[in-house]
Amino acid sequence: MGYQLRLKSVVLGTSPLAALDRCGGIGYGPFAPTEAYDLVRPVFRLFTAANKLPEGAARTEALARYYAARDALGLTLTTEAGEAVPTRWVHIRDLVDGAATGLELQAALVPPGKRKR
């Protein structure tokens, strides 16, 4: 099954979420971006840049800026049929400058028993 990452109605890319860490509830898999991914790529590159900083206050502040920016995007994950997949957060591991290969989607999936009704 494939999943779509969306910014409102805009599809940013797709992923099969090929693996699941059941303990942490994290689904992950390769991410195939659309051209629209460029709209949000700078946010995910904040994470990459922050992790290049040495441990300490500057890195902590840079990561806090990333988390705030990521959460403000309001990204959603849907099935190919358009059904919403509840998540706590969605992250794109974007380590390669200017490349669309090697990207990975990571999503903290909300278990069925913990979903809001």
Rosetta blueprint (number, residue, H / E / L):
1 M L
2 G L
3 Y E
4 Q E
5 L E
6 R E
7 L E
8 K L
9 S L
10 V E
11 V E
12 L E
13 G E
14 T E
15 S E
16 P L
17 L L
18 A L
19 A E
20 L E
21 D E
22 R L
23 C L
24 G L
25 G L
26 I E
27 G E
28 Y E
29 G E
30 P E
31 F L
32 A E
33 P E
34 T L
35 E H
36 A H
37 Y H
38 D H
39 L H
40 V L
41 R H
42 P H
43 V H
44 F H
45 R H
46 L H
47 F H
48 T H
49 A H
50 A H
51 N H
52 K L
53 L L
54 P L
55 E L
56 G L
57 A H
58 A H
59 R H
60 T H
61 E H
62 A H
63 L H
64 A H
65 R H
66 Y H
67 Y H
68 A H
69 A H
70 R H
71 D H
72 A H
73 L H
74 G L
75 L L
76 T E
77 L E
78 T E
79 T E
80 E L
81 A L
82 G L
83 E L
84 A E
85 V E
86 P L
87 T E
88 R E
89 W E
90 V E
91 H E
92 I E
93 R E
94 D L
95 L L
96 V L
97 D L
98 G L
99 A L
100 A L
101 T L
102 G L
103 L L
104 E E
105 L E
106 Q E
107 A E
108 A E
109 L E
110 V L
111 P L
112 P H
113 G H
114 K H
115 R L
116 K L
117 R L
